[in-house]
Amino acid sequence: MQELNSSNFDAVVLQSSSPVLIDFWAPWCGPCKMMEPTIAAYGNEHPEVLVVKVNVDEAPDLAQRYNVLSIPTFMVMKGGAVVEQFAGAMTKDVLAERVARHL
């Protein structure tokens, strides 16, 4: 899973021809740590989706730009636009269902 920051976010996410699942997280966040294996498993099972992470402590400007008010927050982007945003811990099935709406 690729870790993005302010310097590479636009080039990777906005230019992607694939749908992108973005995990906004922080190392001190318990639910974020709990979701890490779920996100990794989802990414391994769905190669058609680019799965990336943004550490909000290292890239607060991205969190602000996308109105991330709590973490973990997940965004699905297609064609450079946010098509869905949701927050909190969830099962892999729920995560997959939310992303599948946009594939």
C-alpha positions as CSV (number, residue, x, y, z in Angstrom):
1,M,0.0,0.0,0.0
2,Q,1.5,3.3,-1.1
3,E,1.9,6.1,1.4
4,L,1.1,9.5,-0.1
5,N,1.9,13.0,1.0
6,S,1.4,16.5,-0.3
7,S,4.2,16.2,-2.9
8,N,2.9,13.1,-4.6
9,F,-0.8,13.0,-3.9
10,D,-2.0,14.9,-7.0
11,A,0.3,13.0,-9.4
12,V,-0.8,9.6,-8.1
13,V,-4.5,10.1,-7.2
14,L,-5.8,12.7,-9.6
15,Q,-4.0,11.2,-12.6
16,S,-5.1,7.6,-11.8
17,S,-7.1,5.8,-14.5
18,S,-8.3,3.4,-11.8
19,P,-10.6,4.1,-9.0
20,V,-8.7,5.1,-5.8
21,L,-9.4,4.1,-2.2
22,I,-7.7,6.6,0.1
23,D,-7.2,5.8,3.8
24,F,-6.7,8.9,5.9
25,W,-5.1,7.7,9.1
26,A,-2.6,8.5,11.9
27,P,-0.2,6.2,13.8
28,W,-1.8,7.1,17.2
29,C,-5.3,6.2,16.1
30,G,-6.6,2.9,17.5
31,P,-9.4,2.3,14.9
32,C,-6.9,3.2,12.1
33,K,-4.5,0.5,13.3
34,M,-7.5,-1.9,13.6
35,M,-8.4,-1.2,9.9
36,E,-4.9,-1.6,8.6
37,P,-5.1,-5.4,7.9
38,T,-8.6,-4.9,6.4
39,I,-7.4,-2.3,4.0
40,A,-4.4,-4.4,3.0
41,A,-6.5,-7.5,2.4
42,Y,-9.0,-5.4,0.4
43,G,-6.1,-4.1,-1.8
44,N,-4.7,-7.6,-2.3
45,E,-8.1,-8.9,-3.4
46,H,-9.0,-5.9,-5.7
47,P,-6.1,-5.1,-7.9
48,E,-8.4,-3.0,-10.1
49,V,-8.5,-0.4,-7.2
50,L,-5.5,1.7,-6.3
51,V,-5.3,1.6,-2.5
52,V,-3.3,4.4,-0.8
53,K,-2.8,5.9,2.6
54,V,-2.4,9.5,3.8
55,N,-1.0,10.1,7.3
56,V,-2.9,13.2,8.5
57,D,-0.1,14.2,10.9
58,E,2.4,14.3,8.0
59,A,-0.1,15.8,5.4
60,P,-2.5,18.0,7.4
61,D,-3.1,20.1,4.2
62,L,-4.6,17.1,2.4
63,A,-6.8,16.4,5.4
64,Q,-8.0,20.0,5.4
65,R,-8.4,20.0,1.6
66,Y,-10.7,17.0,1.7
67,N,-12.5,18.0,4.9
68,V,-11.3,15.0,6.9
69,L,-12.7,15.7,10.4
70,S,-12.2,12.3,12.0
71,I,-10.1,9.3,11.3
72,P,-10.0,6.8,9.9
73,T,-11.7,8.4,6.9
74,F,-11.9,6.6,3.6
75,M,-12.5,8.2,0.2
76,V,-13.2,6.7,-3.1
77,M,-12.1,8.8,-6.0
78,K,-12.7,8.4,-9.7
79,G,-11.4,10.7,-12.4
80,G,-9.9,13.0,-9.8
81,A,-13.3,13.5,-8.0
82,V,-14.5,12.2,-4.7
83,V,-17.4,9.9,-5.3
84,E,-17.8,8.6,-1.8
85,Q,-16.5,9.4,1.7
86,F,-17.1,7.4,4.9
87,A,-15.4,7.1,8.3
88,G,-14.9,4.7,11.1
89,A,-13.9,1.0,11.5
90,M,-15.8,-1.6,9.5
91,T,-15.6,-5.1,8.2
92,K,-13.9,-5.9,4.9
93,D,-17.3,-6.9,3.4
94,V,-18.7,-3.5,4.3
95,L,-15.7,-1.7,2.9
96,A,-15.8,-3.7,-0.3
97,E,-19.6,-3.0,-0.7
98,R,-19.0,0.7,-0.4
99,V,-16.2,0.8,-2.9
100,A,-18.0,-1.7,-5.3
101,R,-20.7,0.9,-6.0
102,H,-18.1,2.9,-7.9
103,L,-16.3,0.3,-9.9
